[in-house]
Every structure is written in C-alpha cells, then in structure tokens.
Amino acid sequence: MTTRTHNAGVGILSDAHTAKREEIVDLLTKAYWAEVETVANYLAASSNLDGIRAKEIASDLAGDVQEELGHARQFAERIKELYGTVPGSSEFPAEQTFLQPGDDPTDVATVIRGVITAEAGAIELYNRIIEATDGVDWATQDMVVAILKDEEGHMRTYERYLREYED
C-alpha cells in the first residue's frame, strides 16, 4: 500500500478503515486480473474462430475486448485511488483454462461455454466486491454495480448463442 501524506479522516480512505480498504484492494486486484485475462482470451478466440457460423461470435468477442479492457482500466484506477498498487505482468495469475484455444477453430460451442464460464466467474467475484464495500465504500460499490450489469448482459447474450448452437 502507498504511504499517504494526508488522512482524509472519513470514509474508506481513513486510517480507521485500513484493513477493510486492503481487503477491497485485494478483491479489486483479482477483478483487474480477471478482466486482463479475459481480454487476452477473447482476443485469441475472436482471432482463431473460423467458419460461417463463427463469424458473429468472433465479431462479438472482438467488440467485448474493448469493454473488458475498459473494466480493467476502471479497476486499476480504483486500486490506485485506494492507495494500492496496480500489479505488473510478473504477478499475473492465469486461471481461465476453459478459454484456451482448441485444436478445432470451428468449435464455436466450446468457446461460447468458456465465455459463459468466464462471465459467471466475474459475476460471482463482483457480487463479493459489492458485499465487501457495502456501507463503507460507496464509490467502489457503484462502479462495480455498473460493471456487474455489463457482465450479466454478456452472459445472457452468450447463453442465447449457446441455445442456437445446441439446437
């Protein structure tokens, strides 16, 4: 955590909330890494998918890359605002085994299932952050609520795609 030169005295920035702030920064760091990993995997999937049926999914994933990158930026900014340090790549904890490129670039259904799994994980994490910030860090909570809405929308979109591919 960064040393402060002035104590805000109230709210999440106060010394009285140091432990809670550190907990929130840890959760935001997990969210930051999840978004960074999602950007890499959506970029790979949007580039690797082949076939006529894959075109729309690849296009949507390419568009989602920018939105997920925006989320990562928001998490990074909030980490810094809470006296945290945004980590560099040497601390990257890759976890999305379910979104790794497969041998068959036409296997769109597997990619869609991976996207749904990633979005469900983000939704679970963001709900944890919302709970952790309740009553103590309204700014972070508001930011994460808005990001949660985006992720829920993504998940519903890909659930609809999956129904089409499984029928």
N, C-alpha and C positions, 0 to 999 in steps of 0.2 A: 504494500500500500504506500502511496505517495505521502510524504510529510506535508502537513498543512501549516500555513503561517497565520491563519485566522480561524477561529472557531465560530461557525455560524450560530451556535447556541441552541438552535431548534431544528426539529425535523431530522431526516435521515443523515444529514451532514454533521450533526452534533456529536460530540465525544460520547454522549450517553448511548448512542446507537452504533458504536464502532463494531461490535460483534454482529449485529444484525446487518449492517452495511457490508461487512466482509462476507457474510452468508449470501447476500444478494449479488455481490460481485462474482462470487464463485458460480452461482446459477447463471448469471448473465454471460460468464465466460463459456460455460457449457453450451449455452444458446448460440453464442458467437461461433464456436467451433462447429456446431451442428449446421448452421447456415453456410459456413465456408465449405464444409464437406459436401453439402447439398449442391452448392454452386458447381463444384468440380464434377460431381456425378451427373447432374442434369446436363452440363455442357458435354460431357462424354456421351451420354445417352442420346442427346439431340444430334450429335455428330455421327454416331455409329449406326443408328437405326436405318434400315433400308426397306424399300418396298412401298407400294402404293398405299397400303393400309397404314404404314408407319408415318407417312408424311405429316398428317395432322398432329399426331402425338409429338413427333420431333419438333415441329414448329411451336407447339405449346410449351414444351420443355425449354426451348431456346428463349422464349419470352419470359418464362419463370426464372431463368438465370438472373436477369436484371432485378426482378423483385426480391429474390432471395439475397442477392448481393446488397440491396438496399437495407434489408433487415440486418445483415451482418454489420453494416455501417452504423445503423442505429444502436445496436448492442455495443459496438466499440465505443461510440461517443458516450453512452451512458456509463460504461465501465470507467472511462476516464473522469467523467463528472463525479463519480462516487469515490474518487481518489484511488482507483485501481489502475492497473497497467494492462493494456491490451497485449496479449502474448504474440510472439512471433512463431514462425513455422517450426522451429525446433521442438515446440511443445504440442504440436498437432497430434491429437489422439483419434486417428481414423477408426470409425465404428460401423460405417454403412456397408457391411459385407453384402447386403441384399441389393445394392445398387451397382455392383461391379459389372463391367461389360462382359457379356457372354459370348460364346462361340458363334451363335446364330443371330446375325443382325436383323433378322425378320421376326424374332421372338418378342413381339411388342407386348404381349400379355405379361411376360415376366418383368419387363421394365415397368409397366403400369402397376403391378403388385408391389414392386420396390418403391415406387413413388408413394403409394398409399401407406406403406410401412414407414417411410421417412416422415410423411406428413403427420401420421398418428403419433410418432415419437415426439415430434415438435409440439404437437397439441398437448401431449401429456406434460412435457417439460414446461411449457408456457403457463399451463394451469398451476403447476407448482410455484412458478415465479409469482404469479398473481396472488396466490395464497400467502407466500412469504412476505410480500410487500404490503399486504392489507393492513391499513391503519397506520403505517409507518413511512411508506414511500409511494405516495400517490402518483408522482411523475413517472416513475418506472412502471407502476401498475397500469397507468393509462397507455403508455407506449406499448406494453406487452399485450394489452387487451386488443389494441388495433392490429398488431401483428398476428395475434391469435385468429382474428377474423379472416385475415388473408389466408392463413394456413388451413382453416376449416373450409374455405372456398376452394382451395386447391384440392383438398382431399375429396370433396364432393364431386368435383369435375372428373377426377381420375376414377372414382367409383363408377360414375356413369360410363366412362370409356371402357372400363373393365366389363361391365354388363354387356356392352356391344361385342367385345372380343370373346366372351364366354358363351354367347348365344349361338 
